[in-house]
């Protein structure tokens, strides 16, 4: 059942708008890659943060036609009432939204990888960062009762990403250790994900109003 629902969401997301988003993602990546061609390992690592934020914007856009629409129409309330566990609900939306965002951004990511010659640490940083952002986004939407607040969610999510980067980068400035930069960033991301998970229950997910 879950796999079938994932397929339907992917089909809904990967339309003409996805191709347009992918094109603009490629243009953005092309323009931002020049300063990283001869950069240090830190600059290449930091360079992956831009695509990660762009990935988050794409994920939020794809959530509108799937997660947000299902919640507004109380489809989520229906499937929960029929026995679907929250874990599988999150997995369903995570896989659909993450794959749609990754496939849409894939041309830009391939270009970025060849242009800047990033390695495994940079790729791992991008994949884990985008995954944690996507998971947080899904949980945040599921826990939103007043759907009118969705209009300002994009600005809040982007601001959160910028704040996390500022904190992590300042830790690097004081310590000059890339490992501490990564540890602090992922620690913050894991912490906010756990915080939202602990607040998530069927009652909160099922309540929706405008």
Backbone as CSV, one residue per row, in Angstrom:
resi,resn,N_x,N_y,N_z,CA_x,CA_y,CA_z,C_x,C_y,C_z
1,UNK,0.824,-1.213,0.000,0.000,0.000,0.000,0.856,1.259,0.000
2,UNK,1.866,1.265,0.895,2.736,2.433,1.020,3.504,2.682,-0.270
3,UNK,4.018,1.584,-0.892,4.765,1.726,-2.143,3.888,2.282,-3.257
4,UNK,2.650,1.854,-3.289,1.723,2.350,-4.297,1.458,3.838,-4.103
5,UNK,1.290,4.258,-2.858,1.051,5.667,-2.560,2.274,6.517,-2.898
6,UNK,3.467,5.963,-2.656,4.706,6.670,-3.011,4.778,6.887,-4.508
7,UNK,4.447,5.842,-5.276,4.458,5.950,-6.732,3.490,6.995,-7.239
8,UNK,2.319,7.064,-6.643,1.322,8.059,-7.047,1.808,9.476,-6.751
9,UNK,2.442,9.654,-5.596,2.972,10.981,-5.241,4.106,11.395,-6.162
10,UNK,4.988,10.449,-6.507,6.087,10.755,-7.419,5.563,11.153,-8.795
11,UNK,4.565,10.426,-9.257,3.969,10.742,-10.549,3.347,12.130,-10.532
12,UNK,2.751,12.491,-9.416,2.114,13.802,-9.291,3.168,14.918,-9.248
13,UNK,4.298,14.652,-8.591,5.325,15.687,-8.419,6.176,15.911,-9.661
14,UNK,6.527,14.823,-10.339,7.464,14.934,-11.463,6.730,15.303,-12.747
15,UNK,6.279,16.540,-12.802,5.559,17.053,-13.957,6.403,18.123,-14.663
16,UNK,5.769,18.947,-15.481,6.485,20.000,-16.206,7.127,21.010,-15.260
17,UNK,6.479,21.285,-14.152,7.047,22.233,-13.187,8.365,21.713,-12.625
18,UNK,8.465,20.390,-12.462,9.701,19.798,-11.948,10.853,20.027,-12.922
19,UNK,10.599,19.900,-14.206,11.638,20.154,-15.218,12.080,21.617,-15.181
20,UNK,11.132,22.523,-14.981,11.461,23.945,-14.895,12.286,24.230,-13.644
21,UNK,11.899,23.612,-12.532,12.651,23.772,-11.294,14.064,23.230,-11.453
22,UNK,14.187,22.082,-12.145,15.501,21.500,-12.376,16.385,22.403,-13.218
23,UNK,15.788,23.079,-14.199,16.546,24.001,-15.049,17.072,25.173,-14.231
24,UNK,16.215,25.775,-13.411,16.655,26.904,-12.586,17.683,26.456,-11.548
25,UNK,17.534,25.215,-11.063,18.535,24.688,-10.137,19.892,24.553,-10.795
26,UNK,19.898,24.134,-12.069,21.145,24.007,-12.821,21.785,25.369,-13.055
27,UNK,20.971,26.370,-13.384,21.477,27.728,-13.598,22.082,28.280,-12.308
28,UNK,21.367,28.094,-11.196,21.857,28.571,-9.895,23.186,27.908,-9.546
29,UNK,23.262,26.600,-9.753,24.483,25.862,-9.436,25.639,26.304,-10.324
30,UNK,25.366,26.541,-11.599,26.392,26.997,-12.539,26.975,28.336,-12.101
31,UNK,26.102,29.261,-11.718,26.558,30.596,-11.324,27.314,30.585,-10.004
32,UNK,26.969,29.649,-9.120,27.605,29.633,-7.797,28.849,28.755,-7.729
33,UNK,29.180,28.069,-8.816,30.283,27.103,-8.774,31.632,27.700,-9.142
34,UNK,31.656,28.902,-9.739,32.919,29.463,-10.212,33.920,29.686,-9.092
35,UNK,33.443,30.165,-7.966,34.356,30.483,-6.863,34.860,29.241,-6.148
36,UNK,34.346,28.056,-6.508,34.725,26.834,-5.801,35.656,25.943,-6.605
37,UNK,35.967,26.330,-7.833,36.769,25.472,-8.701,38.133,25.157,-8.088
38,UNK,38.772,26.160,-7.536,40.093,25.961,-6.951,40.031,26.137,-5.438
39,UNK,38.877,25.856,-4.856,38.695,26.102,-3.437,39.307,25.035,-2.551
40,UNK,39.327,25.318,-1.256,39.823,24.364,-0.275,38.731,23.337,0.028
41,UNK,39.090,22.348,0.845,38.113,21.330,1.216,36.952,21.957,1.979
42,UNK,37.232,22.998,2.772,36.169,23.676,3.514,35.229,24.411,2.569
43,UNK,35.793,25.107,1.579,34.949,25.860,0.656,34.082,24.921,-0.172
44,UNK,34.617,23.761,-0.551,33.810,22.791,-1.296,32.706,22.218,-0.411
45,UNK,33.057,21.986,0.853,32.060,21.483,1.797,30.958,22.512,2.009
46,UNK,31.365,23.762,2.188,30.388,24.833,2.350,29.588,25.031,1.072
47,UNK,30.227,24.745,-0.068,29.537,24.903,-1.339,28.345,23.979,-1.485
48,UNK,28.366,22.826,-0.798,27.232,21.901,-0.869,26.047,22.374,-0.041
49,UNK,26.261,23.374,0.808,25.159,23.872,1.639,24.142,24.634,0.789
50,UNK,24.619,25.291,-0.287,23.694,25.997,-1.178,22.714,25.049,-1.843
51,UNK,23.211,23.969,-2.507,22.292,22.985,-3.068,21.387,22.333,-2.030
52,UNK,21.873,22.193,-0.798,21.043,21.593,0.258,19.855,22.490,0.589
53,UNK,20.090,23.798,0.651,18.996,24.739,0.899,18.045,24.756,-0.294
54,UNK,18.613,24.702,-1.503,17.785,24.635,-2.708,16.945,23.357,-2.709
55,UNK,17.545,22.265,-2.285,16.832,20.990,-2.152,15.641,21.158,-1.208
56,UNK,15.848,21.855,-0.110,14.779,22.080,0.868,13.633,22.882,0.265
57,UNK,13.964,23.880,-0.536,12.937,24.682,-1.205,12.129,23.809,-2.165
58,UNK,12.824,22.932,-2.899,12.139,22.012,-3.809,11.230,21.069,-3.023
59,UNK,11.746,20.549,-1.911,10.964,19.620,-1.090,9.691,20.295,-0.576
60,UNK,9.812,21.537,-0.177,8.646,22.276,0.297,7.634,22.469,-0.827
61,UNK,8.133,22.740,-2.024,7.241,22.914,-3.178,6.521,21.604,-3.510
62,UNK,7.246,20.489,-3.467,6.634,19.198,-3.770,5.648,18.768,-2.682
63,UNK,5.851,19.258,-1.481,4.927,18.897,-0.389,3.553,19.529,-0.572
64,UNK,3.489,20.594,-1.364,2.213,21.292,-1.533,1.174,20.424,-2.221
65,UNK,1.596,19.680,-3.244,0.647,18.856,-3.987,0.441,17.479,-3.401
66,UNK,1.198,17.141,-2.372,1.077,15.814,-1.765,0.701,15.930,-0.283
67,UNK,1.674,16.190,0.554,1.449,16.223,2.000,0.467,17.309,2.421
68,UNK,0.712,18.550,1.974,-0.160,19.645,2.390,-1.582,19.462,1.868
69,UNK,-1.690,19.007,0.624,-3.017,18.785,0.046,-3.760,17.662,0.772
70,UNK,-3.044,16.586,1.082,-3.676,15.462,1.783,-4.123,15.864,3.181
71,UNK,-3.319,16.694,3.834,-3.675,17.136,5.186,-4.864,18.086,5.149
72,UNK,-4.883,18.999,4.168,-5.984,19.952,4.048,-7.296,19.242,3.743
73,UNK,-7.231,18.174,2.950,-8.446,17.429,2.583,-8.765,16.305,3.557
74,UNK,-7.982,16.241,4.650,-8.204,15.261,5.720,-8.015,13.820,5.261
75,UNK,-7.220,13.621,4.190,-6.900,12.267,3.762,-6.002,11.578,4.789
76,UNK,-5.121,12.361,5.409,-4.219,11.804,6.405,-5.009,11.319,7.619
77,UNK,-5.984,12.099,8.026,-6.841,11.699,9.136,-7.549,10.374,8.820
78,UNK,-7.955,10.217,7.563,-8.669,9.007,7.137,-7.770,7.780,7.203
79,UNK,-6.541,7.886,6.655,-5.652,6.716,6.629,-5.174,6.358,8.033
80,UNK,-5.012,7.347,8.897,-4.638,7.062,10.279,-5.777,6.352,11.009
81,UNK,-6.989,6.780,10.733,-8.160,6.148,11.342,-8.332,4.706,10.876
82,UNK,-7.778,4.405,9.703,-7.888,3.050,9.156,-6.675,2.185,9.476
83,UNK,-5.870,2.633,10.418,-4.818,1.780,10.958,-3.410,2.018,10.471
84,UNK,-3.180,2.975,9.570,-1.813,3.239,9.106,-1.022,3.920,10.223
85,UNK,0.120,3.380,10.541,0.951,3.927,11.622,1.659,5.198,11.165
86,UNK,1.939,6.071,12.131,2.597,7.344,11.828,3.947,7.111,11.167
87,UNK,4.658,6.071,11.607,5.982,5.778,11.046,5.897,5.554,9.540
88,UNK,4.934,4.762,9.112,4.797,4.481,7.688,4.289,5.700,6.920
89,UNK,3.508,6.530,7.598,3.032,7.765,6.977,4.202,8.695,6.680
90,UNK,5.098,8.838,7.647,6.283,9.684,7.464,7.191,9.108,6.383
91,UNK,7.389,7.782,6.399,8.229,7.137,5.388,7.665,7.373,3.993
92,UNK,6.347,7.254,3.861,5.687,7.425,2.568,5.959,8.812,1.998
93,UNK,5.750,9.846,2.802,5.969,11.214,2.319,7.454,11.525,2.172
94,UNK,8.284,10.975,3.062,9.722,11.239,2.980,10.287,10.702,1.670
95,UNK,9.993,9.454,1.353,10.529,8.838,0.140,10.039,9.581,-1.101
96,UNK,8.741,9.893,-1.146,8.171,10.559,-2.316,8.761,11.951,-2.515
97,UNK,8.835,12.726,-1.443,9.325,14.104,-1.542,10.841,14.141,-1.732
98,UNK,11.555,13.266,-1.027,13.014,13.255,-1.138,13.449,12.831,-2.537
99,UNK,12.840,11.764,-3.056,13.205,11.297,-4.393,12.844,12.322,-5.463
100,UNK,11.676,12.947,-5.342,11.269,13.958,-6.317,12.248,15.127,-6.318
101,UNK,12.656,15.571,-5.140,13.594,16.685,-5.021,14.972,16.295,-5.551
102,UNK,15.410,15.071,-5.217,16.733,14.610,-5.651,16.795,14.460,-7.162
103,UNK,15.761,13.873,-7.753,15.732,13.689,-9.212,15.670,15.031,-9.941
104,UNK,14.918,15.967,-9.375,14.810,17.291,-9.992,16.134,18.043,-9.935
105,UNK,16.851,17.866,-8.858,18.114,18.580,-8.667,19.307,17.791,-9.214
106,UNK,19.081,16.574,-9.688,20.178,15.696,-10.097,21.083,16.298,-11.176
107,UNK,20.540,16.904,-12.261,21.451,17.515,-13.256,22.370,18.568,-12.639
108,UNK,21.826,19.378,-11.743,22.631,20.403,-11.081,23.686,19.769,-10.181
109,UNK,23.316,18.689,-9.498,24.259,18.018,-8.600,25.392,17.361,-9.377
110,UNK,25.068,16.746,-10.521,26.101,16.121,-11.354,27.063,17.175,-11.885
111,UNK,26.518,18.287,-12.361,27.357,19.379,-12.852,28.249,19.910,-11.729
112,UNK,27.659,20.104,-10.548,28.402,20.630,-9.404,29.542,19.686,-9.016
113,UNK,29.264,18.383,-9.037,30.271,17.400,-8.645,31.465,17.419,-9.598
114,UNK,31.224,17.498,-10.902,32.314,17.527,-11.882,33.032,18.873,-11.882
115,UNK,32.289,19.937,-11.678,32.861,21.278,-11.725,33.791,21.532,-10.551
116,UNK,33.391,21.106,-9.367,34.152,21.411,-8.151,34.968,20.231,-7.651
117,UNK,34.785,19.058,-8.287,35.522,17.848,-7.904,35.336,17.510,-6.433
118,UNK,34.102,17.518,-6.003,33.814,17.172,-4.621,34.007,15.676,-4.417
119,UNK,34.268,15.302,-3.171,34.506,13.909,-2.842,33.404,13.327,-1.981
120,UNK,33.701,12.190,-1.372,32.722,11.482,-0.556,32.241,12.314,0.637
121,UNK,33.129,13.020,1.372,32.643,13.814,2.514,31.611,14.868,2.113
122,UNK,31.841,15.541,0.983,30.902,16.570,0.534,29.571,15.957,0.102
123,UNK,29.629,14.807,-0.586,28.407,14.130,-1.012,27.615,13.642,0.204
124,UNK,28.327,13.060,1.158,27.674,12.591,2.386,27.033,13.756,3.133
125,UNK,27.738,14.883,3.192,27.214,16.075,3.862,25.910,16.525,3.213
126,UNK,25.888,16.552,1.885,24.682,16.974,1.177,23.514,16.023,1.411
127,UNK,23.764,14.718,1.250,22.691,13.733,1.366,22.096,13.698,2.772
128,UNK,22.949,13.732,3.776,22.457,13.676,5.150,21.757,14.973,5.538
129,UNK,22.336,16.109,5.128,21.730,17.404,5.437,20.347,17.528,4.791
130,UNK,20.260,17.199,3.509,18.979,17.303,2.813,17.966,16.321,3.385
131,UNK,18.425,15.142,3.796,17.530,14.160,4.393,16.955,14.636,5.719
132,UNK,17.793,15.209,6.559,17.331,15.704,7.855,16.395,16.899,7.698
133,UNK,16.695,17.775,6.744,15.807,18.903,6.464,14.449,18.402,5.969
134,UNK,14.457,17.422,5.082,13.210,16.895,4.528,12.365,16.237,5.612
135,UNK,13.019,15.466,6.476,12.293,14.809,7.561,11.667,15.836,8.501
136,UNK,12.435,16.875,8.832,11.918,17.936,9.700,10.740,18.648,9.043
137,UNK,10.856,18.912,7.749,9.791,19.588,7.016,8.501,18.779,7.067
138,UNK,8.599,17.477,6.828,7.423,16.612,6.837,6.771,16.588,8.210
139,UNK,7.573,16.425,9.252,7.030,16.395,10.608,6.409,17.738,10.986
140,UNK,7.041,18.810,10.544,6.524,20.144,10.840,5.153,20.340,10.195
141,UNK,4.991,19.914,8.953,3.704,20.055,8.266,2.654,19.164,8.916
142,UNK,3.038,17.938,9.247,2.096,17.016,9.882,1.576,17.569,11.208
143,UNK,2.423,18.295,11.923,2.039,18.826,13.229,1.374,20.194,13.157
144,UNK,1.262,20.752,11.963,0.636,22.068,11.809,-0.881,21.923,11.809
145,UNK,-1.530,22.602,12.728,-2.990,22.534,12.820,-3.643,23.603,11.957
146,UNK,-3.128,24.818,12.030,-3.671,25.926,11.246,-2.964,25.972,9.891
147,UNK,-3.649,25.531,8.833,-3.028,25.455,7.514,-2.744,26.830,6.912
148,UNK,-3.297,27.880,7.480,-2.989,29.235,7.010,-1.520,29.585,7.261
149,UNK,-0.892,28.878,8.201,0.499,29.149,8.518,1.462,28.580,7.471
150,UNK,0.952,27.760,6.565,1.798,27.182,5.531,2.425,28.248,4.636
151,UNK,1.741,29.380,4.490,2.231,30.444,3.601,3.588,30.977,4.055
152,UNK,3.816,31.015,5.351,5.076,31.554,5.861,6.091,30.492,6.220
153,UNK,5.770,29.224,5.925,6.663,28.135,6.324,7.988,28.185,5.579
154,UNK,7.969,28.525,4.287,9.198,28.545,3.500,10.221,29.502,4.089
155,UNK,9.793,30.717,4.429,10.716,31.699,5.002,11.285,31.216,6.331
156,UNK,10.436,30.570,7.144,10.892,30.082,8.451,11.899,28.954,8.293
157,UNK,11.641,28.050,7.336,12.541,26.919,7.125,13.897,27.395,6.603
158,UNK,13.869,28.323,5.651,15.124,28.856,5.106,15.897,29.609,6.190
159,UNK,15.184,30.389,6.987,15.830,31.115,8.088,16.465,30.140,9.070
160,UNK,15.762,29.046,9.350,16.317,28.032,10.247,17.612,27.464,9.671
161,UNK,17.611,27.155,8.370,18.817,26.636,7.734,19.978,27.604,7.815
162,UNK,19.705,28.883,7.609,20.747,29.909,7.678,21.296,30.024,9.097
163,UNK,20.421,29.989,10.082,20.846,30.088,11.485,21.725,28.904,11.884
164,UNK,21.341,27.704,11.429,22.145,26.518,11.732,23.537,26.647,11.116
165,UNK,23.603,27.134,9.884,24.897,27.319,9.223,25.745,28.368,9.945
166,UNK,25.103,29.444,10.397,25.826,30.499,11.105,26.433,29.971,12.391
167,UNK,25.659,29.207,13.140,26.152,28.644,14.399,27.315,27.689,14.131
168,UNK,27.137,26.792,13.175,28.164,25.796,12.872,29.435,26.442,12.331
169,UNK,29.269,27.435,11.469,30.439,28.092,10.887,31.200,28.891,11.941
170,UNK,30.485,29.505,12.870,31.158,30.234,13.948,31.930,29.284,14.855
171,UNK,31.415,28.082,15.031,32.157,27.079,15.796,33.454,26.724,15.066
172,UNK,33.375,26.629,13.729,34.591,26.362,12.944,35.582,27.512,13.068
173,UNK,35.089,28.745,13.032,35.978,29.910,13.131,36.771,29.880,14.433
174,UNK,36.107,29.504,15.519,36.769,29.502,16.830,37.675,28.286,17.028
175,UNK,37.406,27.186,16.317,38.168,25.955,16.540,39.053,25.562,15.361
176,UNK,38.716,26.064,14.150,39.436,25.713,12.915,39.407,24.210,12.647
177,UNK,38.311,23.559,13.076,38.165,22.117,12.879,36.904,21.839,12.067
178,UNK,37.107,21.282,10.863,35.978,20.971,9.999,35.053,19.931,10.649
179,UNK,35.659,18.986,11.387,34.856,17.947,12.034,33.855,18.548,13.018
180,UNK,34.290,19.576,13.747,33.392,20.212,14.715,32.290,20.992,14.005
181,UNK,32.617,21.537,12.837,31.594,22.213,12.035,30.491,21.228,11.667
182,UNK,30.886,20.053,11.181,29.916,19.038,10.778,29.168,18.468,11.975
183,UNK,29.899,18.173,13.037,29.272,17.599,14.232,28.226,18.539,14.808
184,UNK,28.565,19.830,14.907,27.622,20.794,15.481,26.384,20.951,14.606
185,UNK,26.585,20.968,13.288,25.439,21.117,12.385,24.502,19.921,12.470
186,UNK,25.080,18.729,12.403,24.236,17.532,12.438,23.614,17.317,13.817
187,UNK,24.322,17.737,14.849,23.766,17.624,16.203,22.524,18.499,16.344
188,UNK,22.585,19.705,15.798,21.425,20.607,15.835,20.274,20.026,15.022
189,UNK,20.584,19.528,13.815,19.546,18.972,12.950,18.897,17.730,13.567
190,UNK,19.712,16.841,14.140,19.154,15.661,14.803,18.299,16.070,16.004
191,UNK,18.751,17.082,16.742,18.024,17.515,17.936,16.650,18.070,17.605
192,UNK,16.563,18.922,16.564,15.258,19.494,16.225,14.338,18.431,15.627
193,UNK,14.920,17.435,14.948,14.103,16.340,14.441,13.535,15.507,15.587
194,UNK,14.365,15.204,16.557,13.906,14.435,17.717,12.852,15.210,18.494
195,UNK,13.053,16.515,18.635,12.090,17.356,19.355,10.717,17.288,18.699
196,UNK,10.688,17.387,17.363,9.405,17.344,16.651,8.803,15.942,16.695
197,UNK,9.657,14.910,16.628,9.162,13.525,16.708,8.440,13.294,18.030
198,UNK,9.018,13.787,19.118,8.420,13.587,20.438,7.076,14.300,20.586
199,UNK,6.865,15.331,19.788,5.601,16.072,19.833,4.545,15.511,18.871
200,UNK,4.965,14.562,18.041,4.079,14.055,16.996,3.188,12.930,17.520
201,UNK,1.892,13.061,17.327,0.937,12.003,17.666,-0.276,12.124,16.752
202,UNK,-1.134,11.126,16.787,-2.291,11.095,15.887,-3.252,12.252,16.136
203,UNK,-3.350,12.666,17.383,-4.265,13.761,17.703,-3.822,15.065,17.058
204,UNK,-2.521,15.349,17.132,-2.002,16.583,16.535,-2.085,16.533,15.009
205,UNK,-1.768,15.372,14.444,-1.804,15.244,12.982,-3.231,15.357,12.455
206,UNK,-4.174,14.791,13.190,-5.551,14.756,12.718,-6.291,16.071,12.777
207,UNK,-5.785,17.002,13.602,-6.467,18.307,13.740,-6.006,19.245,12.621
208,UNK,-6.920,19.687,11.786,-6.599,20.587,10.686,-7.733,21.602,10.519
209,UNK,-7.363,22.863,10.448,-8.372,23.899,10.181,-7.719,25.054,9.440
210,UNK,-8.580,25.939,8.890,-8.112,27.091,8.126,-8.546,28.377,8.834
